[in-house]
Amino acid sequence: MKVTGLFLNAQRTLEVPAGGVVFREGDEGEEMYGIVDGTLELRSGGRVLRTLGPDDVFGEMALVDRTPRTATAVALSDCVIAAINRRRFMFLVQETPMFALQVMSAMASRLRGDASDPDPGPDEA
């Protein structure tokens, strides 16, 4: 599930060049991210877990359960990503029901290892 345009007016965005690492597996996480533009991969143990594109979210598990990152996020193209800290995350969950549903859907799909995600990323269609 994607919420088109949700991150276009983000309070804080980051530009990540192709090949850049947003975070590494095992890192502590204080923010989650939404992709405004570009494509990135989530990798663990040398394998690609998922390819993500605009309006996809990642890194949310660190905010939900305060555990270290379970994957490494690497930009495949130049990316613009919205950084969402814990306080903003809580606000979005409370005030934007579609945001909460998007985060839950992304987490459920990743936890299932669902290759038949009902809303696949750009390279999974």
N, C-alpha and C positions, 0 to 999 in steps of 0.2 A: 504494500500500500504506500503510495506516495501522496504527499500533499503539495501540489504544484505551487511554486512560488513562495512557500512558507519562509524561506531563508533569504529572500531578496533584500529585505530591510533589516537584516541582522545588525545588532549593535556592534559586533566585532567580527571582522572577517580576516582571514589569513590567505596569502598567496603562496602556494606551494608549487615549485617547479617540477617538471616531469622527473621522476626518479627520487624526488624528495620524500623523506620519511616523516609522517605526521606524529606517530608514536611507535614504540617498539613493544613487542610481547614482553610482559613482566614489569613494564613501567607502571608507576602509580598514575591514576587518572583523576584529574580535577575538572575536566571538561569533556563534553561530547561534541560531535560535529555534524553539520548538515552540508551537503555538497551543493554549492550554488552553480558552479561550472566546472567541467572536467570529469575525469574518470580516475578511480583509484582501485587498488586491490587490497583485500585483507588476506594476510598470509600467516601461516603457522607451521612450524616444523618443516619449512622448505616447500610447502605446497600452497596453492592458491585456494582460499576458502570461498571467496566471493568477489565479484567485480561489481563496483558501485558507480552510479552516475548522478546527475543532477536530481535534487530533491530526496536522495537517499540519506539516511542517518547512520552513524557509526560511532563507536566508543561509548555508547549509552550504558553498557553494563557496569562500567566503573562508577558511574553516578548512582545507579540503582542499588548495587550491593557493596560498593566501596572496596572491591578487590582489584588486584593488579590486572593490567591489560592481558587479554587472552590471545591477541593477535598483533601483528605488525601491519600498519597502514602505510602503503606506498603509492604515491601518485604515478599514474601511467601517462598522464598528460599534464600540462600546466593546469593547476586547479585553483579555484577560489572556494574556500570553505568557511562556513559560519561556525564560530566557536561559542559554545553555550556552557556557561558554568553552572554549578549546582543550584544557585539561587534563581537564575533565569530558567533553568530546567523545571524547577518546582512551579514557577509562575506559568510557564507554557503548559505544563500538565494540568494545572488548575483552570486556566483560562481558555485553553484551546483544545477541545476534545479530540479534534482530528489529529493534532500533534501527539497526544497520548496514545491514540489508536495506532498511529504510524510507528511509534517507538515499540509498542507491544508487538505489533505485527513483525517488525524487523527482528526483534529478539526471538520470537517464537520460531520464525523461519530459520534463523541461524542455529538455534538450539536443536531443532529437528534435523539440521543438515539438509534442508529441503531443497533439492535441485529443481523441483517443480513449483517453485515460489509463484503464487498467483500474480505477482507483479514483478517479473524479472528485471534485472538491471539491463543496461544497453547491450551487453555482450552475451546475455543469457536467453534472448528471445529466439 
